[in-house]
Amino acid sequence: MSEILHSSSELLREAGYTTEQVTIGQRQALVFEGDTVLGFLFAYDNATDLMKGWAADSDHAITAYQFGLRKSGVKAWNTYLVLLTTEPADYARIVSLGAIEEDLSGTRKIARAGIRDLADLGAALLPLRPLQSAP
């Protein structure tokens, strides 16, 4: 889990975000902020833990940072909750992760399983990174 947080921090910094590793509730997380986007990234041991814990983690993050979110003005409309796990997901879990992403209450969401290397992580964080094109 800490490897995902560390590597995510590096990728997001390269994309122009400021990042900080924090504890939210009982879980290690990464908070990030860019010019127009801010968010929280949580890493889980497996898809089951992600499915069980994401809603509570989201509530803890929003509660802990509520005053900062209010001060951020328009940027608060682009608050992301990123939920990642290294464990691959079966079909049922993939559908469940898709349902999490479609739930736009409170934050926008990115939920991915099977994050095994930097390429997988880069693909998961693609919506937060600048547009990229082949040379």
Residue pairs with C-beta under 8 A, 6 or more apart in sequence:
1 28
1 43
1 44
1 45
1 86
2 28
2 43
4 43
4 84
4 86
4 115
4 121
5 21
5 28
5 29
5 30
5 41
5 43
6 21
7 118
7 121
8 19
8 30
8 41
8 43
8 82
8 84
8 121
8 125
9 19
9 21
9 30
9 32
11 118
11 121
11 122
11 125
11 129
12 19
12 30
12 32
12 125
12 128
13 19
15 34
15 125
15 128
15 129
15 130
16 34
16 35
16 130
17 32
17 33
17 34
17 37
17 128
18 32
18 33
18 34
19 30
19 31
19 32
20 30
20 31
20 32
21 28
21 29
21 30
22 28
22 29
22 30
22 31
23 29
24 40
24 42
24 57
24 60
24 61
24 64
25 56
25 57
25 60
25 61
25 64
27 42
27 53
27 57
27 60
28 43
29 40
29 41
29 42
29 57
29 61
30 40
30 41
31 38
31 39
31 40
31 41
31 65
32 38
32 39
32 40
32 41
32 128
33 39
33 75
34 128
36 75
36 78
37 75
37 78
37 79
37 80
37 128
38 69
38 72
38 75
38 76
38 78
38 79
38 80
39 79
39 80
39 81
39 82
39 107
39 128
40 57
40 58
40 61
40 65
40 79
40 80
40 81
40 82
40 107
41 82
41 83
41 84
42 53
42 54
42 57
42 81
42 82
42 83
42 84
43 84
43 85
43 86
44 50
44 53
44 83
44 84
44 85
45 85
45 86
45 87
46 85
46 87
47 85
47 87
47 89
47 93
47 97
47 113
49 85
50 83
50 84
50 85
50 97
50 111
50 113
51 93
51 96
54 81
54 83
54 100
54 111
57 81
57 83
58 81
58 106
58 107
61 81
62 69
62 106
62 107
69 76
69 79
70 76
78 108
79 106
79 107
79 108
80 107
80 108
80 109
80 110
80 127
80 128
81 106
81 107
81 108
81 109
81 110
82 109
82 110
82 111
82 124
82 125
82 128
83 97
83 100
83 109
83 110
83 111
83 112
84 111
84 112
84 113
84 115
84 121
84 124
85 112
85 113
85 114
85 115
86 114
86 115
86 116
87 113
87 114
88 113
88 114
89 97
89 113
89 114
93 113
94 113
97 111
97 112
97 113
98 111
100 109
100 111
101 109
101 110
101 111
103 109
110 124
110 125
110 127
110 128
112 120
112 123
112 124
114 120
115 121
115 124
122 129
